[in-house]
Amino acid sequence: MRLKSIMAAAVILMGSAGAHAASATSAHDFTLTSIEFTEMPMAQYDGKAVLLVNTASYCGYTPQYEGLQALWEEYREKGLVVVGVPANDFGDQEPGSERNIKNFCKVNFQVDFPMTKKMVVNGGEGNAEIYDWLASELGEDSRPKWNFHKYLIGKDGKPVAYFTSKVEPQSSELKAAIDQALQ
């Protein structure tokens, strides 16, 4: 009987988690967990544009950390927040712990933009709710297909656009979208 109660509670919790993504009206409705395992409410970015990027330490796109850090340095005073989301979804290219990831990013790329704990972002089991919500808003084709996929979220918390891994952080395409989102 106890096992049935536990299973029922788990189903209810899982259902309510998915319901949260379905009832969200903006990215500001979500609270992520930082790489230091503290709460990271997206509401703290109200009035700022957010570039949400799923990252990996051992990927051919890993050098994009340098461009992401440069974007952060160039645009943070203008109202852009870069948020790195480590994910091990694609080719097991982020196998380390949060401590390892944070150290790798700091030592190799001097990353000081906010990062979350590792999350599932590809739509699989345990997928992060914010990624489900973004896909529901921008369409299933917007789901990350690889590491360093980028979602641009407007100052109002509404998704603006997504960019595949091939779009470099310093590209004119991405910078133009950021400039537009900051207006």
One Martini backbone bead per residue (centre of mass of N, CA, C, O) as a GRO file, in nm:
protein
  183
    1MET     BB    1   0.058   0.063  -0.021
    2ARG     BB    2   0.295   0.259   0.005
    3LEU     BB    3   0.390   0.238  -0.290
    4LYS     BB    4   0.132   0.353  -0.416
    5SER     BB    5   0.153   0.632  -0.280
    6ILE     BB    6   0.424   0.710  -0.399
    7MET     BB    7   0.345   0.680  -0.695
    8ALA     BB    8   0.113   0.885  -0.691
    9ALA     BB    9   0.284   1.127  -0.605
   10ALA     BB   10   0.473   1.120  -0.849
   11VAL     BB   11   0.257   1.165  -1.063
   12ILE     BB   12   0.157   1.434  -0.958
   13LEU     BB   13   0.426   1.583  -0.973
   14MET     BB   14   0.474   1.537  -1.274
   15GLY     BB   15   0.212   1.670  -1.368
   16SER     BB   16   0.267   1.952  -1.237
   17ALA     BB   17   0.521   2.015  -1.391
   18GLY     BB   18   0.391   2.016  -1.673
   19ALA     BB   19   0.175   2.226  -1.599
   20HIS     BB   20   0.363   2.463  -1.562
   21ALA     BB   21   0.452   2.485  -1.856
   22ALA     BB   22   0.155   2.518  -1.965
   23SER     BB   23   0.094   2.787  -1.769
   24ALA     BB   24   0.299   2.957  -1.879
   25THR     BB   25   0.380   3.308  -1.993
   26SER     BB   26   0.687   3.305  -1.899
   27ALA     BB   27   1.014   3.280  -1.804
   28HIS     BB   28   0.946   3.413  -1.518
   29ASP     BB   29   0.794   3.138  -1.410
   30PHE     BB   30   1.084   3.032  -1.360
   31THR     BB   31   1.298   2.806  -1.166
   32LEU     BB   32   1.617   2.762  -1.133
   33THR     BB   33   1.941   2.604  -1.098
   34SER     BB   34   2.233   2.659  -1.004
   35ILE     BB   35   2.566   2.557  -1.006
   36GLU     BB   36   2.540   2.608  -0.674
   37PHE     BB   37   2.241   2.524  -0.578
   38THR     BB   38   2.056   2.771  -0.633
   39GLU     BB   39   1.826   2.982  -0.678
   40MET     BB   40   1.693   3.087  -1.024
   41PRO     BB   41   1.503   3.328  -1.093
   42MET     BB   42   1.378   3.460  -1.386
   43ALA     BB   43   1.248   3.723  -1.263
   44GLN     BB   44   1.527   3.874  -1.226
   45TYR     BB   45   1.507   3.939  -1.562
   46ASP     BB   46   1.323   4.158  -1.563
   47GLY     BB   47   1.402   4.377  -1.834
   48LYS     BB   48   1.567   4.146  -1.971
   49ALA     BB   49   1.765   3.983  -2.175
   50VAL     BB   50   1.795   3.632  -2.280
   51LEU     BB   51   2.060   3.389  -2.319
   52LEU     BB   52   1.994   3.053  -2.376
   53VAL     BB   53   2.253   2.796  -2.323
   54ASN     BB   54   2.356   2.493  -2.423
   55THR     BB   55   2.625   2.311  -2.277
   56ALA     BB   56   2.976   2.191  -2.334
   57SER     BB   57   3.311   2.077  -2.274
   58TYR     BB   58   3.321   1.827  -2.522
   59CYS     BB   59   3.301   2.015  -2.794
   60GLY     BB   60   3.327   2.170  -3.096
   61TYR     BB   61   3.164   2.431  -2.956
   62THR     BB   62   3.314   2.521  -2.693
   63PRO     BB   63   3.452   2.793  -2.798
   64GLN     BB   64   3.184   2.965  -2.753
   65TYR     BB   65   3.243   3.069  -2.472
   66GLU     BB   66   3.402   3.313  -2.561
   67GLY     BB   67   3.163   3.458  -2.707
   68LEU     BB   68   2.970   3.463  -2.465
   69GLN     BB   69   3.151   3.634  -2.283
   70ALA     BB   70   3.165   3.874  -2.477
   71LEU     BB   71   2.865   3.935  -2.478
   72TRP     BB   72   2.836   3.985  -2.178
   73GLU     BB   73   3.038   4.223  -2.169
   74GLU     BB   74   2.895   4.402  -2.393
   75TYR     BB   75   2.563   4.367  -2.284
   76ARG     BB   76   2.498   4.389  -1.974
   77GLU     BB   77   2.457   4.709  -1.956
   78LYS     BB   78   2.207   4.678  -2.174
   79GLY     BB   79   2.040   4.390  -2.071
   80LEU     BB   80   2.209   4.122  -2.090
   81VAL     BB   81   2.170   3.766  -2.030
   82VAL     BB   82   2.379   3.501  -1.982
   83VAL     BB   83   2.283   3.145  -1.991
   84GLY     BB   84   2.414   2.853  -1.877
   85VAL     BB   85   2.334   2.499  -1.985
   86PRO     BB   86   2.422   2.218  -1.885
   87ALA     BB   87   2.458   1.923  -2.107
   88ASN     BB   88   2.436   1.548  -2.169
   89ASP     BB   89   2.261   1.480  -2.446
   90PHE     BB   90   2.522   1.508  -2.652
   91GLY     BB   91   2.761   1.270  -2.655
   92ASP     BB   92   2.864   1.296  -2.364
   93GLN     BB   93   2.993   1.622  -2.328
   94GLU     BB   94   2.887   1.641  -1.996
   95PRO     BB   95   3.011   1.446  -1.737
   96GLY     BB   96   3.044   1.636  -1.516
   97SER     BB   97   3.034   1.824  -1.261
   98GLU     BB   98   2.960   2.129  -1.158
   99ARG     BB   99   3.239   2.189  -1.052
  100ASN     BB  100   3.392   2.111  -1.311
  101ILE     BB  101   3.248   2.306  -1.501
  102LYS     BB  102   3.313   2.570  -1.362
  103ASN     BB  103   3.620   2.538  -1.376
  104PHE     BB  104   3.651   2.506  -1.680
  105CYS     BB  105   3.525   2.783  -1.757
  106LYS     BB  106   3.718   2.962  -1.593
  107VAL     BB  107   4.001   2.862  -1.693
  108ASN     BB  108   3.940   2.863  -2.022
  109PHE     BB  109   3.706   3.136  -2.037
  110GLN     BB  110   3.625   3.329  -1.796
  111VAL     BB  111   3.355   3.259  -1.678
  112ASP     BB  112   3.072   3.484  -1.532
  113PHE     BB  113   2.820   3.381  -1.611
  114PRO     BB  114   2.539   3.239  -1.567
  115MET     BB  115   2.465   2.912  -1.424
  116THR     BB  116   2.354   2.593  -1.429
  117LYS     BB  117   2.264   2.313  -1.381
  118LYS     BB  118   2.218   2.025  -1.497
  119MET     BB  119   2.029   1.945  -1.798
  120VAL     BB  120   1.750   1.861  -1.977
  121VAL     BB  121   1.690   1.967  -2.345
  122ASN     BB  122   1.580   1.733  -2.575
  123GLY     BB  123   1.290   1.602  -2.463
  124GLY     BB  124   1.339   1.408  -2.259
  125GLU     BB  125   1.369   1.262  -1.984
  126GLY     BB  126   1.357   1.525  -1.758
  127ASN     BB  127   1.291   1.776  -1.880
  128ALA     BB  128   1.309   2.098  -1.884
  129GLU     BB  129   1.051   2.311  -1.858
  130ILE     BB  130   1.158   2.556  -2.018
  131TYR     BB  131   1.205   2.386  -2.278
  132ASP     BB  132   0.915   2.306  -2.323
  133TRP     BB  133   0.802   2.590  -2.339
  134LEU     BB  134   0.972   2.695  -2.575
  135ALA     BB  135   0.865   2.478  -2.775
  136SER     BB  136   0.565   2.567  -2.750
  137GLU     BB  137   0.621   2.863  -2.857
  138LEU     BB  138   0.834   2.790  -3.120
  139GLY     BB  139   0.842   2.493  -3.160
  140GLU     BB  140   0.976   2.183  -3.205
  141ASP     BB  141   1.218   2.284  -3.391
  142SER     BB  142   1.355   2.448  -3.140
  143ARG     BB  143   1.492   2.226  -3.036
  144PRO     BB  144   1.763   2.092  -2.937
  145LYS     BB  145   2.028   1.915  -3.135
  146TRP     BB  146   2.263   2.058  -2.972
  147ASN     BB  147   2.512   2.216  -2.869
  148PHE     BB  148   2.474   2.562  -2.849
  149HIS     BB  149   2.192   2.638  -2.820
  150LYS     BB  150   1.974   2.930  -2.880
  151TYR     BB  151   1.785   3.144  -2.667
  152LEU     BB  152   1.576   3.427  -2.709
  153ILE     BB  153   1.475   3.654  -2.454
  154GLY     BB  154   1.281   3.889  -2.362
  155LYS     BB  155   1.209   4.137  -2.130
  156ASP     BB  156   0.911   3.986  -2.093
  157GLY     BB  157   0.977   3.657  -2.134
  158LYS     BB  158   0.962   3.621  -2.434
  159PRO     BB  159   1.017   3.454  -2.704
  160VAL     BB  160   1.205   3.534  -3.003
  161ALA     BB  161   1.445   3.313  -3.057
  162TYR     BB  162   1.649   3.082  -3.245
  163PHE     BB  163   1.978   2.907  -3.240
  164THR     BB  164   2.198   2.730  -3.365
  165SER     BB  165   2.511   2.607  -3.313
  166LYS     BB  166   2.635   2.754  -3.573
  167VAL     BB  167   2.575   3.010  -3.425
  168GLU     BB  168   2.761   3.256  -3.339
  169PRO     BB  169   2.788   3.484  -3.087
  170GLN     BB  170   2.934   3.706  -3.302
  171SER     BB  171   2.716   3.726  -3.491
  172SER     BB  172   2.514   3.931  -3.671
  173GLU     BB  173   2.249   3.782  -3.626
  174LEU     BB  174   2.253   3.777  -3.314
  175LYS     BB  175   2.311   4.078  -3.257
  176ALA     BB  176   2.057   4.188  -3.394
  177ALA     BB  177   1.856   4.042  -3.206
  178ILE     BB  178   1.955   4.168  -2.947
  179ASP     BB  179   1.914   4.463  -3.018
  180GLN     BB  180   1.609   4.430  -3.058
  181ALA     BB  181   1.544   4.315  -2.766
  182LEU     BB  182   1.660   4.589  -2.621
  183GLN     BB  183   1.434   4.806  -2.727
   0.00000   0.00000   0.00000
